[in-house]
């Protein structure tokens, strides 16, 4: 374990929590990480996390607490920066991290928004809060219990699992997979196969090349746009209308497989 050097602290303050008369304290501090950080691991219980790229590595934390002032909550082990939570009630930490481009991100956030840019790979789980990921050169995987997921510009495969919240997935070079229990799903600019399952919410898919598209919805509208080409087309609707401009070709190697129990289905050429 490496002790972080160059720590500076500022801004110790107290504010009254509205409605309960409890004083919440706050302080911020920054640390230079030095060279060699290529991985960021999250074990955050509450607070926002923002990761961006820069020439040098650093971390800034803003700590909000009610009772006992927490000690160190981040450390470097080998090539990994580990970000942890307070480990106590009535406390949360906002992290701002700068690392060189091409880092790997993995871990869990219990509550708080996460914003990530220009990673090599992402494997993230969030219980509550929005997740925004931009510019992943490799694969990206995001699981969210409650919150919006915005994932864009992925160099390989992308997968998203959401219990409640909208999903916007765009600019994926590889395959794209989305599982959503509640919320709208939008998938655009995908170069590989698309596979979407949605329990409640509309689904909109647009692909850049003739690729396999599968979208099954329980309740919600399904709209699919594809480039011109040859497709095997299968559309099933329990309750709703079908508007399909794409001709079925039984000999085609590319398949469009769509279904919804309740909702309209539209399939058209771009």
Secondary structure, 3 states (H helix, E strand, C coil): CECCEEEEEEEEEEEEECCCCEEEEEEEEEEECCCCCCEEEEEECCCCEEEEECCCCEEEEEEEECCCCCCCCEEEECCEEEEECCCCCCEEEEEEEEECCCEEEEEEECCCCEEEEEEEEEEEEECCCCEEEEEECCCEEEEEEECCEEEEEECCCEEEEEEECCEEEEEECCCEEEEEEECCEEEEEECCCEEEEEEECCEEEEECCCCCEEEEEEECCEEEEECCCCEEEEEEEEECCEEECCCECCCCCCEEEEEEEECCEEEEEC
